[in-house]
Amino acid sequence: MQHLEFLRDEFSDEIPAEIIHSDALNNRFKVRVGWFQGVVATAWNLLSEGQISGNRQQAAAQRLVDKFTSQEFVDQDLTTRRDITVANRLIDIILGRR
């Protein structure tokens, strides 16, 4: 859970004008594909290891994994503000903040 909290709180919701790559000096933006991959991997690991208690939290984690591994998400050109908002909301549920 600590890593999921880090991903939620230590990365910016801002969508910069330019595309930010992993090797950028400041790459802590949620808009990056790498951030979504980290969030999905963390949620999936928490689910598979039984570390998420509560049906609501488990459902949010499964929805996060399903949504951000879907073909629709993978095929879109750029991350949207809505993608970030949905991810933040689902993470908040998993962490028990909502």
C-alpha positions as semicolon CSV with decimal commas, in nm:
position;residue;x (nm);y (nm);z (nm)
1;M;0,000;0,000;0,000
2;Q;0,290;0,231;0,072
3;H;0,405;0,223;-0,291
4;L;0,055;0,295;-0,417
5;E;0,039;0,591;-0,179
6;F;0,375;0,713;-0,314
7;L;0,246;0,692;-0,671
8;R;-0,072;0,879;-0,575
9;D;0,088;1,158;-0,373
10;E;0,437;1,215;-0,513
11;F;0,355;1,257;-0,883
12;S;0,201;1,566;-1,042
13;D;-0,149;1,572;-1,192
14;E;-0,029;1,844;-1,430
15;I;-0,030;1,772;-1,802
16;P;0,278;1,947;-1,940
17;A;0,284;2,094;-2,290
18;E;0,562;1,858;-2,397
19;I;0,578;1,479;-2,370
20;I;0,776;1,375;-2,062
21;H;1,005;1,072;-2,100
22;S;1,143;0,847;-1,828
23;D;1,492;0,993;-1,860
24;A;1,373;1,354;-1,810
25;L;1,520;1,536;-1,510
26;N;1,170;1,579;-1,367
27;N;0,959;1,284;-1,475
28;R;0,719;1,271;-1,180
29;F;0,403;1,326;-1,381
30;K;0,099;1,100;-1,377
31;V;0,045;1,168;-1,745
32;R;0,329;0,926;-1,831
33;V;0,256;0,573;-1,949
34;G;0,515;0,453;-1,699
35;W;0,310;0,595;-1,411
36;F;0,001;0,403;-1,523
37;Q;0,208;0,086;-1,562
38;G;0,337;0,128;-1,208
39;V;-0,011;0,188;-1,069
40;V;-0,154;-0,115;-1,250
41;A;0,133;-0,341;-1,144
42;T;0,106;-0,230;-0,782
43;A;-0,273;-0,274;-0,770
44;W;-0,247;-0,615;-0,937
45;N;0,020;-0,728;-0,689
46;L;-0,186;-0,608;-0,394
47;L;-0,489;-0,798;-0,526
48;S;-0,302;-1,118;-0,604
49;E;-0,129;-1,119;-0,265
50;G;-0,457;-1,059;-0,080
51;Q;-0,337;-0,731;0,070
52;I;-0,653;-0,537;-0,012
53;S;-0,930;-0,590;0,238
54;G;-1,286;-0,488;0,180
55;N;-1,507;-0,555;-0,118
56;R;-1,519;-0,188;-0,221
57;Q;-1,138;-0,158;-0,219
58;Q;-1,097;-0,487;-0,408
59;A;-1,352;-0,381;-0,670
60;A;-1,174;-0,047;-0,715
61;A;-0,839;-0,222;-0,761
62;Q;-0,985;-0,463;-1,015
63;R;-1,153;-0,176;-1,201
64;L;-0,822;0,014;-1,208
65;V;-0,639;-0,288;-1,352
66;D;-0,913;-0,356;-1,608
67;K;-0,951;0,005;-1,721
68;F;-0,583;0,086;-1,762
69;T;-0,495;-0,240;-1,935
70;S;-0,795;-0,221;-2,171
71;Q;-0,739;-0,200;-2,545
72;E;-0,927;0,130;-2,547
73;F;-0,677;0,286;-2,304
74;V;-0,375;0,131;-2,475
75;D;-0,488;0,254;-2,819
76;Q;-0,545;0,618;-2,724
77;D;-0,278;0,864;-2,836
78;L;-0,233;1,064;-2,516
79;T;-0,335;1,042;-2,153
80;T;-0,629;1,265;-2,066
81;R;-0,713;1,466;-1,756
82;R;-1,005;1,224;-1,706
83;D;-0,767;0,925;-1,703
84;I;-0,570;1,085;-1,421
85;T;-0,886;1,181;-1,229
86;V;-1,028;0,827;-1,254
87;A;-0,697;0,672;-1,148
88;N;-0,668;0,908;-0,849
89;R;-1,025;0,832;-0,740
90;L;-0,974;0,455;-0,762
91;I;-0,645;0,476;-0,574
92;D;-0,813;0,683;-0,303
93;I;-1,078;0,411;-0,263
94;I;-0,811;0,138;-0,245
95;L;-0,623;0,339;0,019
96;G;-0,943;0,393;0,218
97;R;-0,942;0,770;0,165
98;R;-1,293;0,768;0,016
